[in-house]
Amino acid sequence: MTIVYLIIELLPLLEESFFESNFSLEGGESNADCQNRAIKVLKELLETYRDKKILIGTHKAVMTLMMGYFDSYYDLNFLLSTPKPDIYRMEFNEKGLLVNRRL
């Protein structure tokens, strides 16, 4: 994938998917549907492994949608600014989500 393809083809689709969460390509999944699916699994894991540390591997876009569910700071700008690969430590508690980037 070239930078030109990313800018010309992919970026407008990413922008639309983040600004209109129910947007999807034909046969695809909207950000709203992806976020709902991911959060359901995340909440089940947090309940099952309450007070334990767990490791979750996912795609950067799914991670951004999961984090954005708890804090609107994690949006398209965050997604586009994170390097690949990257590691984040997330702590969930009654107050919400605490994120620390791990280098």
Order of alpha helices (4+ residues) and beta strands (2+ residues): alpha-alpha-alpha-alpha-beta-beta
